[in-house]
Amino acid sequence: MSLIKSNNLIGLPVVTESGERLGSVRSFDVDVDSHTIVRYYVKPGSIVAIMGHGELLVHASQVVSITEKQMTVRDNTVVVPSPITAVGAV
């Protein structure tokens, strides 16, 4: 089992499988019943911010991998309009 501390997760770069930088992890929500992370809040990087998107929401199911260097999400992750701009919302 691999672990990453929450203080190392916050600020972690978020990229797509094809290498597009979306931003960095700002925070996350934990399901208290299952003790798992449900979604990640991502502060957009410069390209995403230029496109006019506010905070991004990445559902845990869209995460391909997490390492000490970055979080990788599926290429098919899309921006969905909502009060909090959502990426890959289900």
Secondary structure, 3 states (H helix, E strand, C coil): CCCCCHHHHCCCEEEECCCCEEEEEEEEEEECCCCEEEEEEEEECHHHHHCCCCCEEEEHHHEEEECCCCEEECCCCCEECCCCCEECCC
